[in-house]
Amino acid sequence: DRAWLEARLAGKDAVADNAPVRALCAEVDPKAPFWGVAYQSTTVSTGPILPGVEAPESMWVSVTLADDLGVAAGLRYPDPARAMAAGVGWAAALEEQRKDAAVRFWLTESRFETKGRDVLFVAHLEESSTKLTVDAVSEMFLKE
């Protein structure tokens, strides 16, 4: 949309002036090699991320990579009751994914939990699992 782009270029509705986005930025680890936030304004409408589970109004993620790999993410809902309902759906989906042996490897140390309006996801891969993952991904991308 041209009008939207021109408004951004003119400095209108800057992220620094957007309290919900600033609140999301407070949730991430800005020193992490990868982090991001997403806020859905009321002018944007999308479907659910997970079928049967209400889409969040915003989300954030921080990924740390040293000898091990860590992921901390959150999905923010309008109120605690909706977060609780969504958290049940997200946790059920995680348990379903763990039934697949190929996926279970990455999801052994992961969980969803609900805290207020947020559904939080935490995952950790130990050093040997991280190395195997990095090697496999590198091999996929470095093949001719």
C-alpha positions as CSV (number, residue, x, y, z in Angstrom):
1,D,0.0,0.0,0.0
2,R,1.6,3.2,-1.2
3,A,0.0,5.5,1.5
4,W,1.3,3.2,4.2
5,L,4.8,3.2,2.8
6,E,4.8,7.0,2.4
7,A,3.7,7.4,6.0
8,R,6.5,5.2,7.2
9,L,9.1,7.1,5.1
10,A,7.7,10.3,6.6
11,G,8.4,9.0,10.1
12,K,4.7,8.6,11.0
13,D,3.7,5.8,13.4
14,A,7.4,4.9,14.1
15,V,8.2,1.7,16.1
16,A,9.6,3.9,18.9
17,D,6.1,5.4,19.3
18,N,4.3,2.0,19.4
19,A,3.9,0.9,23.0
20,P,2.8,-2.7,22.2
21,V,5.9,-3.2,20.0
22,R,8.2,-1.7,22.6
23,A,6.7,-4.1,25.1
24,L,7.5,-7.0,22.9
25,C,11.1,-5.8,22.4
26,A,11.4,-5.9,26.2
27,E,10.7,-9.7,26.0
28,V,13.6,-10.6,23.7
29,D,17.3,-11.0,24.4
30,P,18.8,-8.2,22.2
31,K,22.3,-9.8,22.6
32,A,21.0,-13.1,21.0
33,P,22.3,-13.7,17.5
34,F,18.7,-13.9,16.2
35,W,15.7,-12.2,17.7
36,G,12.5,-10.8,16.4
37,V,9.1,-9.4,17.3
38,A,5.8,-9.3,15.4
39,Y,2.8,-7.3,16.2
40,Q,-0.5,-7.7,14.4
41,S,-2.4,-4.4,14.3
42,T,-6.2,-4.3,14.1
43,T,-5.9,-3.4,10.4
44,V,-4.3,-6.7,9.6
45,S,-6.2,-10.0,9.7
46,T,-4.6,-13.4,9.3
47,G,-5.7,-17.0,10.0
48,P,-4.5,-19.2,12.8
49,I,-0.9,-20.4,12.8
50,L,-2.0,-23.7,14.2
51,P,-5.4,-25.0,13.0
52,G,-8.0,-24.9,15.7
53,V,-5.9,-22.6,17.9
54,E,-6.6,-18.8,18.0
55,A,-3.8,-16.7,16.4
56,P,-1.9,-14.6,18.8
57,E,-2.0,-10.8,18.6
58,S,1.8,-10.7,18.7
59,M,4.9,-12.8,19.2
60,W,8.6,-12.7,19.9
61,V,11.6,-15.0,19.7
62,S,15.2,-15.1,20.8
63,V,17.6,-17.8,19.6
64,T,21.0,-18.3,21.3
65,L,23.8,-20.3,19.8
66,A,27.0,-21.1,21.6
67,D,28.0,-24.7,22.2
68,D,24.3,-25.4,22.7
69,L,21.2,-23.9,21.1
70,G,18.4,-22.2,23.0
71,V,15.0,-20.9,21.9
72,A,12.8,-18.7,24.0
73,A,9.6,-17.5,22.3
74,G,6.2,-16.1,23.3
75,L,2.8,-15.7,21.8
76,R,0.7,-12.9,23.3
77,Y,-3.1,-13.1,23.5
78,P,-5.7,-10.5,24.3
79,D,-6.4,-11.9,27.8
80,P,-5.3,-14.8,30.1
81,A,-8.3,-17.0,29.3
82,R,-7.6,-17.0,25.6
83,A,-3.9,-17.6,26.3
84,M,-4.8,-20.6,28.5
85,A,-7.0,-22.1,25.8
86,A,-4.4,-21.5,23.1
87,G,-1.7,-22.9,25.4
88,V,-3.6,-26.2,25.7
89,G,-3.6,-26.4,21.9
90,W,0.0,-25.6,21.5
91,A,1.1,-28.1,24.1
92,A,-1.1,-30.8,22.5
93,A,0.5,-30.1,19.1
94,L,4.0,-30.4,20.7
95,E,3.1,-33.7,22.2
96,E,1.8,-34.9,18.8
97,Q,5.1,-33.8,17.1
98,R,7.1,-35.7,19.7
99,K,5.6,-39.0,18.4
100,D,7.7,-38.6,15.3
101,A,11.2,-40.0,16.1
102,A,12.9,-37.7,13.6
103,V,11.3,-34.6,15.2
104,R,11.6,-35.9,18.8
105,F,15.4,-35.4,18.7
106,W,14.9,-31.6,18.6
107,L,11.9,-31.4,20.9
108,T,13.2,-33.5,23.9
109,E,14.0,-30.4,26.0
110,S,11.1,-28.2,25.0
111,R,7.8,-27.1,26.5
112,F,4.9,-24.7,26.3
113,E,3.6,-22.9,29.4
114,T,1.0,-20.2,30.0
115,K,1.8,-17.1,32.0
116,G,-0.8,-14.4,32.1
117,R,-1.6,-13.3,28.5
118,D,1.4,-15.2,27.1
119,V,2.0,-18.7,25.8
120,L,5.7,-19.3,26.3
121,F,7.9,-21.8,24.4
122,V,11.3,-22.8,25.6
123,A,13.6,-25.3,23.9
124,H,17.2,-26.3,24.4
125,L,19.6,-28.6,22.4
126,E,22.7,-29.8,24.2
127,E,26.1,-29.3,22.6
128,S,26.3,-32.7,20.8
129,S,22.8,-32.3,19.4
130,T,23.5,-28.8,18.3
131,K,26.7,-29.9,16.5
132,L,24.8,-32.6,14.7
133,T,22.1,-30.2,13.6
134,V,24.6,-27.5,12.4
135,D,26.5,-30.2,10.5
136,A,23.3,-31.5,8.8
137,V,22.1,-28.0,7.9
138,S,25.5,-27.0,6.6
139,E,25.7,-30.2,4.5
140,M,22.2,-29.5,3.0
141,F,23.2,-25.9,1.9
142,L,26.7,-26.7,0.8
143,K,25.8,-29.5,-1.5
144,E,26.2,-28.7,-5.2
